[in-house]
Amino acid sequence: MAAIDDITDDLIIFHKSSVDVVSEDVLTCDGLLLATTENIGYMAGLTKDLFDRCYNEWMGNTDGLPAAVYIRAGLDGTATSRAISQIAAGLSWRLIRPPLILRGDYTQQFEEDVAELGGAFSAGLETGLF
């Protein structure tokens, strides 16, 4: 079930787990912030499942979609970043920046980095920058 996390005059933010996302969610959104963990050097299984379920319906129907990605990587995160970037390119999405990789042991800085990414992304959507 979607949770409406925040609403402004021009922006509604929905939060969904990968397992709950359906094609229509992305077909009707103005931007996508994707979060995943790195598991065994690759994106989380449920993130992969999301792309497996929805990719063909998004192909050609989400061209130019602004997107941002962050990856919680216990180690490197490079393979996950590359895979998601390639999928985004295949869908003709516009990554607003390279994926943010949160490497190593958890630190409070991760939350600050994600908040900064989310804030910049939502501000860009709201002002029409993206």
The 8 nearest C-alpha neighbors of each residue, nearest first, counted from 0:
[[1, 2, 19, 15, 16, 14, 20, 3],
 [2, 0, 15, 14, 13, 3, 19, 16],
 [1, 3, 14, 13, 4, 0, 15, 12],
 [2, 4, 13, 5, 12, 1, 14, 11],
 [3, 5, 12, 2, 13, 14, 6, 11],
 [6, 4, 12, 3, 11, 7, 13, 10],
 [5, 7, 11, 10, 12, 8, 4, 3],
 [6, 8, 10, 9, 11, 5, 125, 12],
 [7, 9, 10, 6, 11, 125, 5, 126],
 [10, 8, 7, 125, 11, 6, 126, 124],
 [11, 9, 7, 6, 125, 8, 12, 121],
 [12, 10, 6, 5, 7, 13, 9, 3],
 [11, 13, 5, 4, 3, 6, 10, 14],
 [14, 12, 3, 2, 4, 1, 15, 11],
 [13, 15, 2, 1, 3, 12, 4, 16],
 [16, 14, 1, 19, 20, 17, 13, 0],
 [15, 17, 19, 18, 20, 14, 1, 0],
 [18, 16, 20, 19, 46, 45, 49, 15],
 [17, 19, 16, 20, 45, 49, 48, 46],
 [20, 18, 16, 17, 15, 21, 0, 1],
 [21, 19, 17, 18, 15, 24, 16, 22],
 [20, 22, 23, 24, 19, 53, 25, 49],
 [23, 21, 53, 24, 25, 26, 56, 20],
 [22, 24, 26, 25, 21, 27, 20, 28],
 [25, 23, 22, 21, 26, 27, 28, 20],
 [24, 26, 28, 27, 23, 22, 31, 21],
 [27, 25, 23, 24, 28, 22, 61, 57],
 [26, 28, 25, 24, 23, 29, 22, 61],
 [29, 27, 25, 30, 26, 24, 31, 64],
 [28, 30, 64, 27, 31, 65, 124, 25],
 [31, 29, 65, 28, 66, 64, 32, 124],
 [30, 32, 66, 33, 67, 65, 29, 28],
 [31, 33, 67, 66, 68, 34, 30, 117],
 [34, 32, 68, 31, 67, 69, 35, 66],
 [35, 33, 69, 68, 70, 32, 36, 71],
 [36, 34, 70, 43, 42, 71, 46, 37],
 [35, 37, 71, 70, 43, 72, 42, 38],
 [36, 38, 42, 72, 41, 43, 40, 71],
 [39, 37, 41, 40, 43, 42, 36, 72],
 [38, 40, 41, 37, 42, 43, 74, 73],
 [39, 41, 38, 37, 78, 79, 76, 42],
 [42, 40, 79, 37, 38, 39, 78, 43],
 [41, 43, 37, 79, 38, 36, 35, 46],
 [44, 42, 46, 36, 45, 38, 37, 35],
 [43, 45, 47, 46, 48, 42, 38, 41],
 [44, 46, 48, 47, 43, 17, 49, 18],
 [47, 45, 49, 43, 48, 44, 17, 42],
 [46, 48, 44, 50, 45, 49, 51, 43],
 [49, 47, 45, 51, 46, 50, 52, 44],
 [50, 48, 46, 52, 47, 51, 17, 53],
 [49, 51, 54, 47, 53, 48, 52, 46],
 [50, 52, 48, 49, 53, 54, 47, 55],
 [53, 51, 49, 50, 48, 54, 55, 22],
 [52, 54, 22, 50, 56, 55, 51, 49],
 [55, 53, 50, 57, 56, 51, 58, 52],
 [54, 56, 58, 57, 53, 52, 51, 59],
 [57, 55, 53, 54, 58, 22, 60, 59],
 [56, 58, 60, 54, 55, 61, 59, 53],
 [59, 57, 55, 90, 60, 56, 54, 61],
 [58, 60, 62, 61, 57, 90, 91, 56],
 [61, 59, 57, 58, 62, 26, 56, 90],
 [62, 60, 57, 64, 59, 26, 63, 58],
 [63, 61, 91, 92, 64, 59, 60, 90],
 [62, 64, 92, 93, 91, 65, 61, 90],
 [65, 63, 92, 61, 62, 93, 30, 66],
 [66, 64, 93, 30, 94, 92, 129, 63],
 [67, 65, 31, 94, 30, 32, 93, 95],
 [66, 68, 32, 94, 95, 33, 31, 98],
 [69, 67, 33, 98, 32, 34, 99, 70],
 [68, 70, 99, 34, 98, 100, 33, 35],
 [69, 71, 100, 35, 36, 72, 34, 101],
 [72, 70, 36, 101, 37, 100, 35, 102],
 [73, 71, 102, 37, 76, 74, 101, 70],
 [72, 74, 103, 102, 104, 71, 75, 37],
 [73, 75, 72, 103, 102, 76, 37, 40],
 [74, 76, 77, 72, 102, 73, 40, 103],
 [77, 75, 72, 79, 78, 80, 100, 37],
 [76, 78, 80, 79, 75, 81, 40, 100],
 [79, 77, 81, 80, 76, 41, 82, 40],
 [80, 78, 41, 82, 42, 76, 81, 77],
 [79, 81, 77, 83, 78, 82, 84, 98],
 [80, 82, 78, 84, 79, 83, 85, 77],
 [83, 81, 79, 85, 84, 80, 78, 86],
 [82, 84, 86, 80, 85, 81, 87, 79],
 [83, 85, 87, 81, 82, 86, 80, 88],
 [86, 84, 88, 82, 83, 87, 81, 89],
 [87, 85, 89, 83, 88, 84, 82, 90],
 [88, 86, 84, 90, 92, 85, 89, 83],
 [87, 89, 91, 85, 90, 86, 92, 84],
 [90, 88, 86, 87, 91, 85, 92, 58],
 [89, 91, 87, 88, 58, 92, 62, 86],
 [92, 90, 62, 88, 89, 63, 87, 93],
 [91, 93, 64, 63, 87, 90, 62, 88],
 [94, 92, 65, 63, 64, 66, 95, 91],
 [93, 95, 66, 96, 67, 65, 92, 97],
 [94, 96, 67, 93, 66, 65, 97, 129],
 [97, 95, 94, 98, 67, 99, 68, 66],
 [96, 98, 99, 94, 95, 68, 67, 84],
 [99, 97, 68, 69, 80, 100, 96, 67],
 [98, 100, 69, 70, 68, 97, 101, 96],
 [101, 99, 70, 69, 102, 98, 76, 71],
 [100, 102, 71, 72, 70, 109, 99, 103],
 [103, 101, 72, 73, 74, 100, 75, 71],
 [102, 104, 73, 74, 105, 72, 101, 75],
 [103, 105, 106, 73, 102, 74, 72, 101],
 [104, 106, 103, 107, 109, 102, 101, 108],
 [105, 107, 108, 109, 104, 110, 103, 101],
 [106, 108, 109, 110, 111, 105, 112, 104],
 [107, 109, 111, 106, 110, 112, 105, 113],
 [110, 108, 112, 107, 111, 106, 113, 101],
 [111, 109, 113, 108, 112, 107, 114, 106],
 [110, 112, 108, 114, 109, 113, 115, 107],
 [113, 111, 109, 115, 110, 114, 108, 116],
 [114, 112, 116, 110, 115, 111, 117, 109],
 [115, 113, 111, 117, 116, 112, 118, 110],
 [114, 116, 118, 112, 113, 117, 119, 111],
 [117, 115, 113, 119, 114, 118, 120, 112],
 [118, 116, 120, 114, 115, 119, 113, 121],
 [117, 119, 115, 121, 120, 116, 114, 122],
 [118, 120, 122, 116, 117, 121, 123, 115],
 [119, 121, 117, 123, 118, 122, 116, 124],
 [120, 122, 124, 118, 123, 119, 125, 117],
 [123, 121, 125, 119, 124, 120, 118, 126],
 [124, 122, 128, 120, 126, 121, 125, 129],
 [125, 123, 121, 127, 122, 129, 126, 128],
 [124, 126, 122, 123, 127, 10, 9, 121],
 [127, 125, 123, 124, 128, 122, 129, 121],
 [126, 128, 124, 129, 125, 123, 122, 121],
 [129, 127, 123, 126, 124, 125, 122, 120],
 [128, 127, 124, 123, 65, 95, 126, 30]]
